[in-house]
Amino acid sequence: MLLKTTNEAVKELFGVEGSEPLRSKANSYLRNKVIPPKSVVEEGFSDASMGKRGKKRLNSNGVNSLFNALVLDAFFNDPKIVKDMFGNRDTRTTNGILCEEVLLTAQSVVTKSQLTIEAQQFLGQLRDTSFDLQERRLVCPFGSQRLPQMDMTLQNTGLLYHMLRSHRLSLSWKDNILLSWLEQDLSTTAELVEQVDPSLFEDDSMLKAIVHKVRAEYKEAKIFQSLLNSLPE
């Protein structure tokens, strides 16, 4: 079994070497354990007092996990969202629908059948909850596996965020909520979802799922803040 560092994996997967955005992202997904520890082999030893760090290498499943994380990161640019998609079926379903809408909008088409075969396969894999993101590799929906993060104009932004910001003046309720959510302004996002007419949910299952997710996150955040406030100073 040939083991690879994250840099070696990025070069093999995307044909680039020393790409700072991808290299930095790859290491963040290693640290937050989107790449499962069982797929990471540590070589050498770490000793903070001596400034020594052992090398971490990925097995084949680890490389697949990294690939999937970076492809999803192209849409969301948020390790927390991507990590949740690996472990939470509801988040994966909701964000899978979101990826579909982004791809349809990006290609200016109406139905999935008009997307490339690769994009259709990618969306199908996200919908299939039996598809293990920590073991099997997604089909990349981007041509020549060139991720948006590799382009200077999109560095440090996800594809979805970039698209929403470029249409800020004509945002729908859903777009406004998504943009606020991606900007990690949970309080404003929660205010927005409470202003949505419930009748809109009947024709937009994605909007309904997003509102449900935001409300749940906001409730958890308030409970956590209340707990912090109750602790002695």
N, C-alpha and C positions, 0 to 999 in steps of 0.2 A: 504494500500500500504506500503510494507516494504522498507524503505530507507536504503542505504548502503554507507559507506565511500569508498573511492577508495581502501584502504587496504582490507576492507571486500569484495569488489567486486573482487579484484585480487585473494583472497583466494578462493572465490566461483567458479570463472571461471577457474582457472588454478591449484587449489589444492596446492598452496604454500602460505606461510605466511612469511611476512617480507623479500621477495625477493627484494633486493635493485634495480636491473635493472628495474624490472617491476613496482615497487612502484614509482620510480623516473619518469619513462615514463608516468605512469598513472596520476601523478600530473601535468606533463607538458601538457598532453592533456586536463586536466581540466582547466589549466590556459589559454591555447591558444584557448579555446572555441570550440575545435572539439566536445567535449561534450556540446551540446547546453545549454545555460543558463536556458531555460525553463524546462530542465530535472534535474536541480540542485536546491536543497532546502538548504537554509542557516539556521543554528540553532545557537542560541546565538548571540553575537555581537562581532564586531571587533573594536579594539582600539589600533592603533599602538603606541600611547604614553604610554599605559599601558602594551604593549607587549601581548595583548590579540587578539586571532583570533577565530572567530566563526567557527564551524564545517560545512563542506559542504558535503551533502549526495546526492546520486544519486537515481532517481526513475528507473523503469525498462527500459525505453528508454535510460536513461543515462548509465546504465550498458551495454546495447547493443552497444551504441556508443563507450564506452571504449573498449569493447571486439573487435569490428571491428578495432579500431585504433591500438590496440596492435598487432593484426594479420597482418595488413598491415605494421606496423612498423618492423615486422620480416623480411620483404623484403627490406625496404628502410632505416630504422634507421634514419629517418629525419622527425620531426614533421611538417615541412613546406610542404613537399611533400604529406604526409598523409592528412593534412588539405585541401590541394588543391584537393585531390581526393574526399573528402567529398562534395566539393562545385563546382567543375569544371568538367563538363562531358568530355571535351576533354582530360584533364589530367587523368581522371579515365580510359578512353578508352585506351590511350597510355600506361599507367602503367599496365593496366589489361593484355595487350598483353605481356608486359615485364614479369609479374608474370607467365604467361603461359610458356614462354620460360625458365624461371628459374626452374619451376617445371619439365618440360620435361628434362632439362639438369641434374637436381639433381637426377632424377630417371633413367637417361640413356635410355630414350625411345624416339620414334619419333613422335607418334601421341597422341592426348588427350585421345583416347579410351584406351590407355595403362595405364593411370593414375588411381589412386584410385577413387572410386565414390565420395568421399568427395572432392578431388582435382578438379574433373570435375564440381561438384556443385558450388564450390567456384569460379571458373573461369566463370561459367555461370552467377552467381550473379553479378560479376563485369561488365560483358558485358551488363547486363540488367539495363539500366539507370532508370527504374521505381522502382528498388530495393533501398529503402531508407536506407542509411547507418546510419542514426541517429535514426532509429526506429527498424529496423529488424536486426537480428544477422546473420552474415555470417557463412557459414559452414567452420570450421577450416580445412585447408588442411594438418595440421601436426598431426601425430599419437598421440593419447591420449592427444591432445591439449597441447603438450609440445612445446612451442615456442623456436626458436633458441636462443633468448635473455636469456633464462634460463640456458644455458650451458656456462661454464666458458670460453671456447675457442672462443665463439662468442659474448661475452659481449661487448657492445658499437659498434658493427658492425652489419649491416643487412646481411641477407642471400645472397642477390645479391652481395653486396660489397665483402663479404668473398670469394664467388665463383670467382669473376672476378680477385681479387688479386692473388688467388692461380693459375690462368692461365695467369698471366701477360705476360709471354714470348711468348704466342701464341695467342694474342688478335687480333680479327678482327677489322675493322674500327668501327663497332657498339660497340664492347666491349670496345675499347679505349675511345670512346665518353662517354659511360655510366660510366666508371670508373672515368674519369675526372669530369663528371657531379656530381657523387656521392661524390667526394672529394671537391665539391663546388668551383672548379676552373673554373668559368664561362668564363674567358678570354681564357684560353687554350682550353676549350670545343668549343668555338665559332671558334677558329682557325682550330680545327680539322674538324668541319662540313663543312668548306669552302674548305677543301682538298678532300672531298668525290666526287668520280665520279658520276655525276647525273644519269648515266645509271644503277647504283646499285639500285636506287629507284624502278625501274620497277619490280624487283624480291623480294623486301623487303619493304613491306608497313610499317613495324614497324620502320625501319631505316628512312624512309621518314617522319614519324610522329615525331620521336625524333628530327631530324634536324629542322623541322618546329618549334617545341617547344623551342629548344635551341636558334634559331635565334630570336624568339619573346622575350624570356627572356633577351637576350643580348641587344636587341634594347631598351627594357624598362630600363635596367640598365644604358645604355649610356644616355638616356634622363634624368633619375634621377640624374646622376652624373653631367650632364650639368647644371641642375637646381641648384644643390648645389654649383657649381662653380660660378654661376651668383649672388649668395647671397653675400651681403656685409659682410666683416669680422668683 
